[in-house]
Amino acid sequence: MELAPEHWAALERLHAAGFGLVAFPMHARYVGARKGNCAALLEPSAEGFTIYGQPCYMVSGNLSARVTREGKQWFVWKGTQVEATAERLAELAGFVAELRALLARA
């Protein structure tokens, strides 16, 4: 993946704010950004980075999907699931808000 100076500047902002930059082998064309128990895939674009797909709560160290089962929300990865509690949803919302704000800075 070739990155322009704008991309490197955005990655430096993320790192300075405590985000870890990680590789997700199944998503090699994206940059992974992780903080706490949350992660997102970042897609390089002409303007910097855009968030690809939905940011998620990590389950067993992997990107999860949020599903509804029997009236409850869950974060699921393969056969493992954790309930989408108010605390986890708040952590994810804070992660997304901070990530968007950092990516919006020029």
C-alpha positions in Angstrom: 0.0 0.0 0.0 1.4 3.3 -1.0 0.6 6.3 1.2 0.9 10.0 0.6 2.2 12.5 3.1 -1.4 13.3 4.1 -2.0 9.7 5.0 1.2 9.6 7.1 0.1 12.8 8.9 -3.3 11.2 9.7 -1.6 8.1 11.0 0.7 10.2 13.2 -2.4 12.0 14.7 -4.0 8.7 15.5 -0.9 7.3 17.1 -0.4 10.5 19.2 -4.0 10.1 20.4 -3.3 6.6 21.6 -4.7 4.6 18.7 -2.7 1.5 17.7 -2.2 0.9 14.0 -2.7 -2.8 13.3 -2.9 -5.1 10.3 -5.8 -7.4 9.8 -4.6 -10.1 7.4 -8.1 -10.7 5.9 -8.3 -7.0 5.1 -4.8 -6.3 3.8 -5.8 -3.3 1.6 -6.9 -1.3 4.7 -5.2 0.1 7.7 -6.5 -1.1 11.0 -7.0 1.5 13.8 -7.5 0.2 17.3 -8.1 1.7 20.7 -9.2 -0.1 23.8 -11.6 -2.8 22.7 -12.6 -1.1 19.5 -11.3 -1.2 16.0 -12.0 0.2 12.5 -10.7 -0.4 9.0 -9.4 2.8 7.2 -9.4 3.1 3.5 -6.9 5.4 1.9 -8.5 8.0 -0.4 -7.4 11.1 -2.2 -8.6 13.2 0.8 -6.9 11.1 3.5 -8.7 8.1 5.0 -12.3 7.1 5.2 -13.7 4.5 7.5 -14.5 1.3 5.6 -17.5 -0.6 6.8 -18.6 -0.3 10.5 -16.2 0.2 13.3 -16.6 -2.6 15.8 -16.0 -4.0 19.2 -13.2 -6.6 19.2 -14.1 -10.2 20.1 -11.3 -12.6 20.9 -8.9 -10.1 19.2 -10.9 -10.1 16.0 -13.3 -7.7 14.2 -16.8 -8.5 15.1 -20.3 -8.1 13.6 -23.2 -6.6 15.7 -26.3 -8.8 15.5 -29.6 -9.0 17.3 -30.7 -12.3 18.8 -33.7 -12.9 21.0 -34.2 -9.2 21.5 -30.6 -8.5 22.6 -27.7 -7.1 20.7 -24.4 -9.0 20.5 -20.9 -8.6 19.1 -20.1 -11.8 17.3 -17.0 -13.4 15.8 -17.3 -16.9 14.6 -18.6 -18.9 17.6 -17.8 -16.3 20.2 -20.2 -13.6 21.3 -20.3 -10.9 23.9 -23.4 -8.9 24.8 -23.5 -5.3 23.4 -24.0 -3.8 26.9 -24.5 -0.1 27.4 -20.9 0.2 28.5 -19.6 -1.5 25.4 -21.8 0.5 23.1 -20.6 3.7 24.9 -17.0 2.7 24.4 -17.7 2.1 20.7 -19.5 5.4 20.2 -16.6 7.3 21.9 -14.1 5.4 19.7 -16.0 6.3 16.5 -16.4 10.0 17.5 -12.7 10.4 18.3 -11.6 8.6 15.2 -13.8 10.7 12.9 -12.6 13.9 14.6 -9.0 12.9 14.1 -9.5 11.9 10.5 -11.4 15.1 9.7 -8.4 17.3 10.7 -6.3 18.5 7.8 
